[in-house]
Amino acid sequence: MSNEIPFEEALAKLEDIVKKMDDPSVSLEESMKLYKEGLELSTYCTKTLDKATLAIEQIQQKAQGMPDSSESA
């Protein structure tokens, strides 16, 4: 996604897309648009969570006195 939005907002939009796609009255064309947007949001959320997980792991390693992986070269 080119425009960085808060994780919570992206997740809320993704949940809304899922609800819309469950509606049988949504056209095939609209479903395809929603699917594409949902896939982009899902990828963004996954990458954001991966970054947060890495940051937490680095904090834990520093707290335990272990060098983090970014410091070893």
PDB file of N, H, CA, C and O in Angstrom:
ATOM      1  N   MET A   1       0.845  -1.182   0.000  1.00  0.00           N
ATOM      2  CA  MET A   1       0.000   0.000   0.000  1.00  0.00           C
ATOM      3  C   MET A   1       0.887   1.240   0.000  1.00  0.00           C
ATOM      4  O   MET A   1       1.835   1.338   0.779  1.00  0.00           O
ATOM      5  N   SER A   2       0.582   2.147  -0.846  1.00  0.00           N
ATOM      6  H   SER A   2      -0.188   2.068  -1.479  1.00  0.00           H
ATOM      7  CA  SER A   2       1.406   3.343  -0.943  1.00  0.00           C
ATOM      8  C   SER A   2       1.136   4.290   0.223  1.00  0.00           C
ATOM      9  O   SER A   2       2.058   4.944   0.710  1.00  0.00           O
ATOM     10  N   ASN A   3      -0.097   4.371   0.671  1.00  0.00           N
ATOM     11  H   ASN A   3      -0.846   3.840   0.275  1.00  0.00           H
ATOM     12  CA  ASN A   3      -0.443   5.253   1.780  1.00  0.00           C
ATOM     13  C   ASN A   3      -0.431   4.441   3.064  1.00  0.00           C
ATOM     14  O   ASN A   3      -1.274   3.565   3.261  1.00  0.00           O
ATOM     15  N   GLU A   4       0.525   4.734   3.936  1.00  0.00           N
ATOM     16  H   GLU A   4       1.210   5.445   3.776  1.00  0.00           H
ATOM     17  CA  GLU A   4       0.597   4.039   5.209  1.00  0.00           C
ATOM     18  C   GLU A   4      -0.577   4.502   6.075  1.00  0.00           C
ATOM     19  O   GLU A   4      -0.735   5.691   6.352  1.00  0.00           O
ATOM     20  N   ILE A   5      -1.386   3.542   6.489  1.00  0.00           N
ATOM     21  H   ILE A   5      -1.257   2.577   6.263  1.00  0.00           H
ATOM     22  CA  ILE A   5      -2.488   3.844   7.394  1.00  0.00           C
ATOM     23  C   ILE A   5      -2.235   3.068   8.676  1.00  0.00           C
ATOM     24  O   ILE A   5      -1.497   2.083   8.666  1.00  0.00           O
ATOM     25  N   PRO A   6      -2.833   3.494   9.774  1.00  0.00           N
ATOM     26  CA  PRO A   6      -2.635   2.749  11.017  1.00  0.00           C
ATOM     27  C   PRO A   6      -3.104   1.297  10.864  1.00  0.00           C
ATOM     28  O   PRO A   6      -4.066   1.014  10.150  1.00  0.00           O
ATOM     29  N   PHE A   7      -2.413   0.396  11.541  1.00  0.00           N
ATOM     30  H   PHE A   7      -1.632   0.626  12.121  1.00  0.00           H
ATOM     31  CA  PHE A   7      -2.740  -1.023  11.473  1.00  0.00           C
ATOM     32  C   PHE A   7      -4.213  -1.264  11.804  1.00  0.00           C
ATOM     33  O   PHE A   7      -4.896  -2.016  11.109  1.00  0.00           O
ATOM     34  N   GLU A   8      -4.692  -0.628  12.856  1.00  0.00           N
ATOM     35  H   GLU A   8      -4.137  -0.017  13.420  1.00  0.00           H
ATOM     36  CA  GLU A   8      -6.067  -0.837  13.304  1.00  0.00           C
ATOM     37  C   GLU A   8      -7.076  -0.438  12.230  1.00  0.00           C
ATOM     38  O   GLU A   8      -8.104  -1.093  12.057  1.00  0.00           O
ATOM     39  N   GLU A   9      -6.776   0.639  11.514  1.00  0.00           N
ATOM     40  H   GLU A   9      -5.941   1.172  11.654  1.00  0.00           H
ATOM     41  CA  GLU A   9      -7.662   1.090  10.437  1.00  0.00           C
ATOM     42  C   GLU A   9      -7.655   0.094   9.279  1.00  0.00           C
ATOM     43  O   GLU A   9      -8.701  -0.213   8.706  1.00  0.00           O
ATOM     44  N   ALA A  10      -6.477  -0.404   8.943  1.00  0.00           N
ATOM     45  H   ALA A  10      -5.628  -0.155   9.408  1.00  0.00           H
ATOM     46  CA  ALA A  10      -6.370  -1.391   7.866  1.00  0.00           C
ATOM     47  C   ALA A  10      -7.126  -2.665   8.228  1.00  0.00           C
ATOM     48  O   ALA A  10      -7.812  -3.247   7.388  1.00  0.00           O
ATOM     49  N   LEU A  11      -7.000  -3.093   9.472  1.00  0.00           N
ATOM     50  H   LEU A  11      -6.443  -2.620  10.155  1.00  0.00           H
ATOM     51  CA  LEU A  11      -7.694  -4.300   9.917  1.00  0.00           C
ATOM     52  C   LEU A  11      -9.210  -4.105   9.895  1.00  0.00           C
ATOM     53  O   LEU A  11      -9.946  -5.008   9.499  1.00  0.00           O
ATOM     54  N   ALA A  12      -9.673  -2.940  10.313  1.00  0.00           N
ATOM     55  H   ALA A  12      -9.075  -2.206  10.635  1.00  0.00           H
ATOM     56  CA  ALA A  12     -11.108  -2.647  10.292  1.00  0.00           C
ATOM     57  C   ALA A  12     -11.639  -2.649   8.857  1.00  0.00           C
ATOM     58  O   ALA A  12     -12.726  -3.164   8.596  1.00  0.00           O
ATOM     59  N   LYS A  13     -10.869  -2.073   7.929  1.00  0.00           N
ATOM     60  H   LYS A  13      -9.986  -1.654   8.141  1.00  0.00           H
ATOM     61  CA  LYS A  13     -11.282  -2.078   6.520  1.00  0.00           C
ATOM     62  C   LYS A  13     -11.334  -3.503   5.987  1.00  0.00           C
ATOM     63  O   LYS A  13     -12.244  -3.859   5.237  1.00  0.00           O
ATOM     64  N   LEU A  14     -10.359  -4.315   6.375  1.00  0.00           N
ATOM     65  H   LEU A  14      -9.621  -4.026   6.984  1.00  0.00           H
ATOM     66  CA  LEU A  14     -10.323  -5.707   5.933  1.00  0.00           C
ATOM     67  C   LEU A  14     -11.539  -6.471   6.458  1.00  0.00           C
ATOM     68  O   LEU A  14     -12.149  -7.249   5.724  1.00  0.00           O
ATOM     69  N   GLU A  15     -11.886  -6.255   7.707  1.00  0.00           N
ATOM     70  H   GLU A  15     -11.391  -5.623   8.303  1.00  0.00           H
ATOM     71  CA  GLU A  15     -13.071  -6.900   8.280  1.00  0.00           C
ATOM     72  C   GLU A  15     -14.339  -6.462   7.546  1.00  0.00           C
ATOM     73  O   GLU A  15     -15.235  -7.273   7.310  1.00  0.00           O
ATOM     74  N   ASP A  16     -14.411  -5.185   7.187  1.00  0.00           N
ATOM     75  H   ASP A  16     -13.683  -4.526   7.378  1.00  0.00           H
ATOM     76  CA  ASP A  16     -15.563  -4.665   6.452  1.00  0.00           C
ATOM     77  C   ASP A  16     -15.664  -5.316   5.072  1.00  0.00           C
ATOM     78  O   ASP A  16     -16.758  -5.644   4.613  1.00  0.00           O
ATOM     79  N   ILE A  17     -14.531  -5.500   4.423  1.00  0.00           N
ATOM     80  H   ILE A  17     -13.642  -5.233   4.796  1.00  0.00           H
ATOM     81  CA  ILE A  17     -14.506  -6.141   3.102  1.00  0.00           C
ATOM     82  C   ILE A  17     -15.017  -7.571   3.196  1.00  0.00           C
ATOM     83  O   ILE A  17     -15.783  -8.019   2.343  1.00  0.00           O
ATOM     84  N   VAL A  18     -14.594  -8.281   4.229  1.00  0.00           N
ATOM     85  H   VAL A  18     -13.972  -7.917   4.922  1.00  0.00           H
ATOM     86  CA  VAL A  18     -15.047  -9.665   4.409  1.00  0.00           C
ATOM     87  C   VAL A  18     -16.568  -9.706   4.561  1.00  0.00           C
ATOM     88  O   VAL A  18     -17.229 -10.560   3.970  1.00  0.00           O
ATOM     89  N   LYS A  19     -17.117  -8.790   5.346  1.00  0.00           N
ATOM     90  H   LYS A  19     -16.580  -8.097   5.825  1.00  0.00           H
ATOM     91  CA  LYS A  19     -18.574  -8.737   5.523  1.00  0.00           C
ATOM     92  C   LYS A  19     -19.278  -8.461   4.193  1.00  0.00           C
ATOM     93  O   LYS A  19     -20.283  -9.095   3.870  1.00  0.00           O
ATOM     94  N   LYS A  20     -18.739  -7.510   3.426  1.00  0.00           N
ATOM     95  H   LYS A  20     -17.923  -6.995   3.688  1.00  0.00           H
ATOM     96  CA  LYS A  20     -19.351  -7.178   2.137  1.00  0.00           C
ATOM     97  C   LYS A  20     -19.304  -8.363   1.182  1.00  0.00           C
ATOM     98  O   LYS A  20     -20.267  -8.620   0.459  1.00  0.00           O
ATOM     99  N   MET A  21     -18.181  -9.089   1.178  1.00  0.00           N
ATOM    100  H   MET A  21     -17.399  -8.880   1.766  1.00  0.00           H
ATOM    101  CA  MET A  21     -18.042 -10.220   0.257  1.00  0.00           C
ATOM    102  C   MET A  21     -18.958 -11.380   0.636  1.00  0.00           C
ATOM    103  O   MET A  21     -19.287 -12.212  -0.210  1.00  0.00           O
ATOM    104  N   ASP A  22     -19.370 -11.441   1.896  1.00  0.00           N
ATOM    105  H   ASP A  22     -19.103 -10.765   2.583  1.00  0.00           H
ATOM    106  CA  ASP A  22     -20.308 -12.475   2.333  1.00  0.00           C
ATOM    107  C   ASP A  22     -21.740 -12.183   1.874  1.00  0.00           C
ATOM    108  O   ASP A  22     -22.598 -13.065   1.909  1.00  0.00           O
ATOM    109  N   ASP A  23     -21.990 -10.961   1.451  1.00  0.00           N
ATOM    110  H   ASP A  23     -21.294 -10.244   1.422  1.00  0.00           H
ATOM    111  CA  ASP A  23     -23.325 -10.559   1.007  1.00  0.00           C
ATOM    112  C   ASP A  23     -23.578 -11.100  -0.402  1.00  0.00           C
ATOM    113  O   ASP A  23     -22.868 -10.732  -1.339  1.00  0.00           O
ATOM    114  N   PRO A  24     -24.577 -11.965  -0.561  1.00  0.00           N
ATOM    115  CA  PRO A  24     -24.833 -12.549  -1.882  1.00  0.00           C
ATOM    116  C   PRO A  24     -25.314 -11.541  -2.930  1.00  0.00           C
ATOM    117  O   PRO A  24     -25.311 -11.842  -4.124  1.00  0.00           O
ATOM    118  N   SER A  25     -25.722 -10.359  -2.496  1.00  0.00           N
ATOM    119  H   SER A  25     -25.724 -10.114  -1.526  1.00  0.00           H
ATOM    120  CA  SER A  25     -26.202  -9.367  -3.465  1.00  0.00           C
ATOM    121  C   SER A  25     -25.057  -8.574  -4.108  1.00  0.00           C
ATOM    122  O   SER A  25     -25.294  -7.792  -5.029  1.00  0.00           O
ATOM    123  N   VAL A  26     -23.826  -8.765  -3.636  1.00  0.00           N
ATOM    124  H   VAL A  26     -23.633  -9.400  -2.887  1.00  0.00           H
ATOM    125  CA  VAL A  26     -22.676  -8.056  -4.201  1.00  0.00           C
ATOM    126  C   VAL A  26     -22.332  -8.687  -5.545  1.00  0.00           C
ATOM    127  O   VAL A  26     -22.228  -9.908  -5.661  1.00  0.00           O
ATOM    128  N   SER A  27     -22.158  -7.843  -6.556  1.00  0.00           N
ATOM    129  H   SER A  27     -22.243  -6.851  -6.462  1.00  0.00           H
ATOM    130  CA  SER A  27     -21.876  -8.332  -7.911  1.00  0.00           C
ATOM    131  C   SER A  27     -20.486  -8.962  -7.995  1.00  0.00           C
ATOM    132  O   SER A  27     -19.630  -8.748  -7.137  1.00  0.00           O
ATOM    133  N   LEU A  28     -20.294  -9.738  -9.046  1.00  0.00           N
ATOM    134  H   LEU A  28     -20.989  -9.912  -9.743  1.00  0.00           H
ATOM    135  CA  LEU A  28     -18.999 -10.370  -9.277  1.00  0.00           C
ATOM    136  C   LEU A  28     -17.909  -9.314  -9.447  1.00  0.00           C
ATOM    137  O   LEU A  28     -16.821  -9.440  -8.885  1.00  0.00           O
ATOM    138  N   GLU A  29     -18.204  -8.283 -10.215  1.00  0.00           N
ATOM    139  H   GLU A  29     -19.088  -8.181 -10.672  1.00  0.00           H
ATOM    140  CA  GLU A  29     -17.225  -7.216 -10.444  1.00  0.00           C
ATOM    141  C   GLU A  29     -16.835  -6.543  -9.133  1.00  0.00           C
ATOM    142  O   GLU A  29     -15.654  -6.307  -8.879  1.00  0.00           O
ATOM    143  N   GLU A  30     -17.821  -6.237  -8.309  1.00  0.00           N
ATOM    144  H   GLU A  30     -18.780  -6.429  -8.515  1.00  0.00           H
ATOM    145  CA  GLU A  30     -17.547  -5.608  -7.014  1.00  0.00           C
ATOM    146  C   GLU A  30     -16.773  -6.570  -6.110  1.00  0.00           C
ATOM    147  O   GLU A  30     -15.864  -6.153  -5.392  1.00  0.00           O
ATOM    148  N   SER A  31     -17.128  -7.837  -6.145  1.00  0.00           N
ATOM    149  H   SER A  31     -17.867  -8.176  -6.728  1.00  0.00           H
ATOM    150  CA  SER A  31     -16.412  -8.842  -5.349  1.00  0.00           C
ATOM    151  C   SER A  31     -14.942  -8.910  -5.739  1.00  0.00           C
ATOM    152  O   SER A  31     -14.071  -9.053  -4.882  1.00  0.00           O
ATOM    153  N   MET A  32     -14.673  -8.807  -7.027  1.00  0.00           N
ATOM    154  H   MET A  32     -15.381  -8.690  -7.724  1.00  0.00           H
ATOM    155  CA  MET A  32     -13.286  -8.847  -7.495  1.00  0.00           C
ATOM    156  C   MET A  32     -12.508  -7.627  -7.004  1.00  0.00           C
ATOM    157  O   MET A  32     -11.351  -7.747  -6.600  1.00  0.00           O
ATOM    158  N   LYS A  33     -13.142  -6.457  -7.038  1.00  0.00           N
ATOM    159  H   LYS A  33     -14.082  -6.360  -7.366  1.00  0.00           H
ATOM    160  CA  LYS A  33     -12.498  -5.246  -6.528  1.00  0.00           C
ATOM    161  C   LYS A  33     -12.227  -5.378  -5.029  1.00  0.00           C
ATOM    162  O   LYS A  33     -11.150  -5.034  -4.543  1.00  0.00           O
ATOM    163  N   LEU A  34     -13.226  -5.881  -4.316  1.00  0.00           N
ATOM    164  H   LEU A  34     -14.101  -6.160  -4.711  1.00  0.00           H
ATOM    165  CA  LEU A  34     -13.075  -6.064  -2.874  1.00  0.00           C
ATOM    166  C   LEU A  34     -11.972  -7.068  -2.558  1.00  0.00           C
ATOM    167  O   LEU A  34     -11.191  -6.875  -1.627  1.00  0.00           O
ATOM    168  N   TYR A  35     -11.919  -8.140  -3.342  1.00  0.00           N
ATOM    169  H   TYR A  35     -12.554  -8.297  -4.098  1.00  0.00           H
ATOM    170  CA  TYR A  35     -10.892  -9.164  -3.135  1.00  0.00           C
ATOM    171  C   TYR A  35      -9.496  -8.567  -3.298  1.00  0.00           C
ATOM    172  O   TYR A  35      -8.606  -8.814  -2.484  1.00  0.00           O
ATOM    173  N   LYS A  36      -9.315  -7.785  -4.351  1.00  0.00           N
ATOM    174  H   LYS A  36     -10.038  -7.584  -5.013  1.00  0.00           H
ATOM    175  CA  LYS A  36      -8.006  -7.161  -4.609  1.00  0.00           C
ATOM    176  C   LYS A  36      -7.621  -6.229  -3.462  1.00  0.00           C
ATOM    177  O   LYS A  36      -6.492  -6.271  -2.973  1.00  0.00           O
ATOM    178  N   GLU A  37      -8.556  -5.395  -3.040  1.00  0.00           N
ATOM    179  H   GLU A  37      -9.473  -5.361  -3.437  1.00  0.00           H
ATOM    180  CA  GLU A  37      -8.278  -4.474  -1.935  1.00  0.00           C
ATOM    181  C   GLU A  37      -8.006  -5.251  -0.646  1.00  0.00           C
ATOM    182  O   GLU A  37      -7.113  -4.899   0.125  1.00  0.00           O
ATOM    183  N   GLY A  38      -8.779  -6.301  -0.424  1.00  0.00           N
ATOM    184  H   GLY A  38      -9.504  -6.587  -1.051  1.00  0.00           H
ATOM    185  CA  GLY A  38      -8.587  -7.119   0.769  1.00  0.00           C
ATOM    186  C   GLY A  38      -7.232  -7.791   0.792  1.00  0.00           C
ATOM    187  O   GLY A  38      -6.593  -7.876   1.841  1.00  0.00           O
ATOM    188  N   LEU A  39      -6.794  -8.264  -0.349  1.00  0.00           N
ATOM    189  H   LEU A  39      -7.312  -8.195  -1.201  1.00  0.00           H
ATOM    190  CA  LEU A  39      -5.484  -8.905  -0.438  1.00  0.00           C
ATOM    191  C   LEU A  39      -4.369  -7.907  -0.122  1.00  0.00           C
ATOM    192  O   LEU A  39      -3.413  -8.240   0.579  1.00  0.00           O
ATOM    193  N   GLU A  40      -4.494  -6.693  -0.637  1.00  0.00           N
ATOM    194  H   GLU A  40      -5.270  -6.423  -1.206  1.00  0.00           H
ATOM    195  CA  GLU A  40      -3.505  -5.651  -0.353  1.00  0.00           C
ATOM    196  C   GLU A  40      -3.488  -5.312   1.140  1.00  0.00           C
ATOM    197  O   GLU A  40      -2.421  -5.162   1.735  1.00  0.00           O
ATOM    198  N   LEU A  41      -4.671  -5.191   1.736  1.00  0.00           N
ATOM    199  H   LEU A  41      -5.538  -5.312   1.253  1.00  0.00           H
ATOM    200  CA  LEU A  41      -4.753  -4.886   3.162  1.00  0.00           C
ATOM    201  C   LEU A  41      -4.196  -6.028   4.005  1.00  0.00           C
ATOM    202  O   LEU A  41      -3.510  -5.796   5.001  1.00  0.00           O
ATOM    203  N   SER A  42      -4.493  -7.248   3.605  1.00  0.00           N
ATOM    204  H   SER A  42      -5.051  -7.436   2.796  1.00  0.00           H
ATOM    205  CA  SER A  42      -3.991  -8.417   4.327  1.00  0.00           C
ATOM    206  C   SER A  42      -2.465  -8.460   4.299  1.00  0.00           C
ATOM    207  O   SER A  42      -1.827  -8.732   5.316  1.00  0.00           O
ATOM    208  N   THR A  43      -1.892  -8.194   3.145  1.00  0.00           N
ATOM    209  H   THR A  43      -2.410  -7.973   2.319  1.00  0.00           H
ATOM    210  CA  THR A  43      -0.434  -8.172   3.008  1.00  0.00           C
ATOM    211  C   THR A  43       0.165  -7.074   3.884  1.00  0.00           C
ATOM    212  O   THR A  43       1.165  -7.291   4.569  1.00  0.00           O
ATOM    213  N   TYR A  44      -0.446  -5.907   3.855  1.00  0.00           N
ATOM    214  H   TYR A  44      -1.257  -5.730   3.298  1.00  0.00           H
ATOM    215  CA  TYR A  44       0.020  -4.785   4.672  1.00  0.00           C
ATOM    216  C   TYR A  44      -0.035  -5.137   6.158  1.00  0.00           C
ATOM    217  O   TYR A  44       0.921  -4.884   6.892  1.00  0.00           O
ATOM    218  N   CYS A  45      -1.148  -5.719   6.604  1.00  0.00           N
ATOM    219  H   CYS A  45      -1.925  -5.925   6.008  1.00  0.00           H
ATOM    220  CA  CYS A  45      -1.299  -6.079   8.013  1.00  0.00           C
ATOM    221  C   CYS A  45      -0.271  -7.131   8.420  1.00  0.00           C
ATOM    222  O   CYS A  45       0.312  -7.047   9.501  1.00  0.00           O
ATOM    223  N   THR A  46      -0.051  -8.111   7.564  1.00  0.00           N
ATOM    224  H   THR A  46      -0.525  -8.180   6.686  1.00  0.00           H
ATOM    225  CA  THR A  46       0.926  -9.159   7.861  1.00  0.00           C
ATOM    226  C   THR A  46       2.327  -8.576   7.995  1.00  0.00           C
ATOM    227  O   THR A  46       3.058  -8.917   8.925  1.00  0.00           O
ATOM    228  N   LYS A  47       2.701  -7.703   7.071  1.00  0.00           N
ATOM    229  H   LYS A  47       2.107  -7.426   6.316  1.00  0.00           H
ATOM    230  CA  LYS A  47       4.030  -7.078   7.136  1.00  0.00           C
ATOM    231  C   LYS A  47       4.169  -6.214   8.388  1.00  0.00           C
ATOM    232  O   LYS A  47       5.225  -6.200   9.022  1.00  0.00           O
ATOM    233  N   THR A  48       3.111  -5.498   8.741  1.00  0.00           N
ATOM    234  H   THR A  48       2.254  -5.510   8.226  1.00  0.00           H
ATOM    235  CA  THR A  48       3.140  -4.658   9.935  1.00  0.00           C
ATOM    236  C   THR A  48       3.313  -5.510  11.187  1.00  0.00           C
ATOM    237  O   THR A  48       4.090  -5.160  12.076  1.00  0.00           O
ATOM    238  N   LEU A  49       2.591  -6.626  11.259  1.00  0.00           N
ATOM    239  H   LEU A  49       1.959  -6.910  10.537  1.00  0.00           H
ATOM    240  CA  LEU A  49       2.725  -7.530  12.402  1.00  0.00           C
ATOM    241  C   LEU A  49       4.110  -8.166  12.452  1.00  0.00           C
ATOM    242  O   LEU A  49       4.675  -8.339  13.531  1.00  0.00           O
ATOM    243  N   ASP A  50       4.655  -8.512  11.297  1.00  0.00           N
ATOM    244  H   ASP A  50       4.196  -8.371  10.420  1.00  0.00           H
ATOM    245  CA  ASP A  50       6.005  -9.084  11.250  1.00  0.00           C
ATOM    246  C   ASP A  50       7.038  -8.092  11.793  1.00  0.00           C
ATOM    247  O   ASP A  50       7.942  -8.470  12.537  1.00  0.00           O
ATOM    248  N   LYS A  51       6.893  -6.822  11.414  1.00  0.00           N
ATOM    249  H   LYS A  51       6.158  -6.515  10.809  1.00  0.00           H
ATOM    250  CA  LYS A  51       7.811  -5.789  11.912  1.00  0.00           C
ATOM    251  C   LYS A  51       7.682  -5.635  13.425  1.00  0.00           C
ATOM    252  O   LYS A  51       8.683  -5.499  14.129  1.00  0.00           O
ATOM    253  N   ALA A  52       6.449  -5.658  13.919  1.00  0.00           N
ATOM    254  H   ALA A  52       5.637  -5.768  13.347  1.00  0.00           H
ATOM    255  CA  ALA A  52       6.225  -5.524  15.357  1.00  0.00           C
ATOM    256  C   ALA A  52       6.809  -6.716  16.109  1.00  0.00           C
ATOM    257  O   ALA A  52       7.407  -6.547  17.172  1.00  0.00           O
ATOM    258  N   THR A  53       6.641  -7.906  15.569  1.00  0.00           N
ATOM    259  H   THR A  53       6.156  -8.044  14.706  1.00  0.00           H
ATOM    260  CA  THR A  53       7.195  -9.109  16.191  1.00  0.00           C
ATOM    261  C   THR A  53       8.712  -9.025  16.275  1.00  0.00           C
ATOM    262  O   THR A  53       9.300  -9.339  17.310  1.00  0.00           O
ATOM    263  N   LEU A  54       9.342  -8.603  15.192  1.00  0.00           N
ATOM    264  H   LEU A  54       8.865  -8.348  14.351  1.00  0.00           H
ATOM    265  CA  LEU A  54      10.796  -8.459  15.173  1.00  0.00           C
ATOM    266  C   LEU A  54      11.253  -7.431  16.207  1.00  0.00           C
ATOM    267  O   LEU A  54      12.232  -7.657  16.919  1.00  0.00           O
ATOM    268  N   ALA A  55      10.558  -6.319  16.290  1.00  0.00           N
ATOM    269  H   ALA A  55       9.763  -6.135  15.712  1.00  0.00           H
ATOM    270  CA  ALA A  55      10.918  -5.281  17.257  1.00  0.00           C
ATOM    271  C   ALA A  55      10.805  -5.809  18.688  1.00  0.00           C
ATOM    272  O   ALA A  55      11.662  -5.525  19.524  1.00  0.00           O
ATOM    273  N   ILE A  56       9.758  -6.570  18.967  1.00  0.00           N
ATOM    274  H   ILE A  56       9.062  -6.802  18.287  1.00  0.00           H
ATOM    275  CA  ILE A  56       9.577  -7.143  20.308  1.00  0.00           C
ATOM    276  C   ILE A  56      10.686  -8.142  20.618  1.00  0.00           C
ATOM    277  O   ILE A  56      11.217  -8.156  21.728  1.00  0.00           O
ATOM    278  N   GLU A  57      11.037  -8.972  19.645  1.00  0.00           N
ATOM    279  H   GLU A  57      10.606  -8.960  18.743  1.00  0.00           H
ATOM    280  CA  GLU A  57      12.120  -9.939  19.846  1.00  0.00           C
ATOM    281  C   GLU A  57      13.440  -9.229  20.145  1.00  0.00           C
ATOM    282  O   GLU A  57      14.205  -9.671  21.003  1.00  0.00           O
ATOM    283  N   GLN A  58      13.703  -8.139  19.443  1.00  0.00           N
ATOM    284  H   GLN A  58      13.082  -7.780  18.746  1.00  0.00           H
ATOM    285  CA  GLN A  58      14.938  -7.387  19.675  1.00  0.00           C
ATOM    286  C   GLN A  58      14.941  -6.761  21.063  1.00  0.00           C
ATOM    287  O   GLN A  58      15.974  -6.742  21.732  1.00  0.00           O
ATOM    288  N   ILE A  59      13.804  -6.254  21.496  1.00  0.00           N
ATOM    289  H   ILE A  59      12.965  -6.270  20.953  1.00  0.00           H
ATOM    290  CA  ILE A  59      13.696  -5.673  22.839  1.00  0.00           C
ATOM    291  C   ILE A  59      13.941  -6.748  23.894  1.00  0.00           C
ATOM    292  O   ILE A  59      14.652  -6.514  24.872  1.00  0.00           O
ATOM    293  N   GLN A  60      13.357  -7.920  23.696  1.00  0.00           N
ATOM    294  H   GLN A  60      12.779  -8.111  22.902  1.00  0.00           H
ATOM    295  CA  GLN A  60      13.538  -9.013  24.649  1.00  0.00           C
ATOM    296  C   GLN A  60      14.995  -9.462  24.704  1.00  0.00           C
ATOM    297  O   GLN A  60      15.518  -9.740  25.783  1.00  0.00           O
ATOM    298  N   GLN A  61      15.651  -9.534  23.547  1.00  0.00           N
ATOM    299  H   GLN A  61      15.226  -9.308  22.670  1.00  0.00           H
ATOM    300  CA  GLN A  61      17.053  -9.936  23.515  1.00  0.00           C
ATOM    301  C   GLN A  61      17.927  -8.926  24.251  1.00  0.00           C
ATOM    302  O   GLN A  61      18.832  -9.308  24.992  1.00  0.00           O
ATOM    303  N   LYS A  62      17.659  -7.659  24.051  1.00  0.00           N
ATOM    304  H   LYS A  62      16.924  -7.348  23.449  1.00  0.00           H
ATOM    305  CA  LYS A  62      18.432  -6.619  24.741  1.00  0.00           C
ATOM    306  C   LYS A  62      18.192  -6.685  26.247  1.00  0.00           C
ATOM    307  O   LYS A  62      19.119  -6.496  27.035  1.00  0.00           O
ATOM    308  N   ALA A  63      16.952  -6.953  26.644  1.00  0.00           N
ATOM    309  H   ALA A  63      16.199  -7.106  26.004  1.00  0.00           H
ATOM    310  CA  ALA A  63      16.622  -7.050  28.064  1.00  0.00           C
ATOM    311  C   ALA A  63      17.329  -8.234  28.717  1.00  0.00           C
ATOM    312  O   ALA A  63      17.628  -8.203  29.911  1.00  0.00           O
ATOM    313  N   GLN A  64      17.594  -9.269  27.938  1.00  0.00           N
ATOM    314  H   GLN A  64      17.351  -9.295  26.968  1.00  0.00           H
ATOM    315  CA  GLN A  64      18.268 -10.458  28.454  1.00  0.00           C
ATOM    316  C   GLN A  64      19.783 -10.365  28.277  1.00  0.00           C
ATOM    317  O   GLN A  64      20.506 -11.304  28.610  1.00  0.00           O
ATOM    318  N   GLY A  65      20.261  -9.244  27.756  1.00  0.00           N
ATOM    319  H   GLY A  65      19.673  -8.481  27.485  1.00  0.00           H
ATOM    320  CA  GLY A  65      21.685  -9.036  27.576  1.00  0.00           C
ATOM    321  C   GLY A  65      22.275  -9.739  26.378  1.00  0.00           C
ATOM    322  O   GLY A  65      23.490  -9.913  26.293  1.00  0.00           O
ATOM    323  N   MET A  66      21.423 -10.148  25.447  1.00  0.00           N
ATOM    324  H   MET A  66      20.435 -10.006  25.516  1.00  0.00           H
ATOM    325  CA  MET A  66      21.890 -10.832  24.244  1.00  0.00           C
ATOM    326  C   MET A  66      21.971  -9.829  23.101  1.00  0.00           C
ATOM    327  O   MET A  66      21.094  -8.977  22.966  1.00  0.00           O
ATOM    328  N   PRO A  67      23.018  -9.919  22.272  1.00  0.00           N
ATOM    329  CA  PRO A  67      23.058  -9.025  21.104  1.00  0.00           C
ATOM    330  C   PRO A  67      21.963  -9.420  20.122  1.00  0.00           C
ATOM    331  O   PRO A  67      21.719 -10.605  19.894  1.00  0.00           O
ATOM    332  N   ASP A  68      21.299  -8.411  19.538  1.00  0.00           N
ATOM    333  H   ASP A  68      21.497  -7.448  19.723  1.00  0.00           H
ATOM    334  CA  ASP A  68      20.265  -8.747  18.559  1.00  0.00           C
ATOM    335  C   ASP A  68      20.896  -9.059  17.213  1.00  0.00           C
ATOM    336  O   ASP A  68      22.064  -8.749  16.974  1.00  0.00           O
ATOM    337  N   SER A  69      20.119  -9.672  16.343  1.00  0.00           N
ATOM    338  H   SER A  69      19.171  -9.924  16.536  1.00  0.00           H
ATOM    339  CA  SER A  69      20.637 -10.139  15.055  1.00  0.00           C
ATOM    340  C   SER A  69      21.113  -8.998  14.163  1.00  0.00           C
ATOM    341  O   SER A  69      21.952  -9.219  13.290  1.00  0.00           O
ATOM    342  N   SER A  70      20.605  -7.792  14.357  1.00  0.00           N
ATOM    343  H   SER A  70      19.923  -7.613  15.067  1.00  0.00           H
ATOM    344  CA  SER A  70      21.018  -6.668  13.512  1.00  0.00           C
ATOM    345  C   SER A  70      22.401  -6.145  13.903  1.00  0.00           C
ATOM    346  O   SER A  70      23.038  -5.439  13.121  1.00  0.00           O
ATOM    347  N   GLU A  71      22.872  -6.486  15.113  1.00  0.00           N
ATOM    348  H   GLU A  71      22.355  -7.059  15.749  1.00  0.00           H
ATOM    349  CA  GLU A  71      24.172  -6.008  15.551  1.00  0.00           C
ATOM    350  C   GLU A  71      25.299  -6.943  15.138  1.00  0.00           C
ATOM    351  O   GLU A  71      26.454  -6.520  15.085  1.00  0.00           O
ATOM    352  N   SER A  72      24.997  -8.197  14.847  1.00  0.00           N
ATOM    353  H   SER A  72      24.059  -8.541  14.890  1.00  0.00           H
ATOM    354  CA  SER A  72      26.047  -9.137  14.462  1.00  0.00           C
ATOM    355  C   SER A  72      26.263  -9.082  12.961  1.00  0.00           C
ATOM    356  O   SER A  72      25.333  -9.276  12.179  1.00  0.00           O
ATOM    357  N   ALA A  73      27.492  -8.819  12.570  1.00  0.00           N
ATOM    358  H   ALA A  73      28.248  -8.662  13.206  1.00  0.00           H
ATOM    359  CA  ALA A  73      27.781  -8.725  11.136  1.00  0.00           C
ATOM    360  C   ALA A  73      29.028  -9.491  10.796  1.00  0.00           C
ATOM    361  O   ALA A  73      29.432  -9.529   9.634  1.00  0.00           O
TER     362      ALA A  73
END
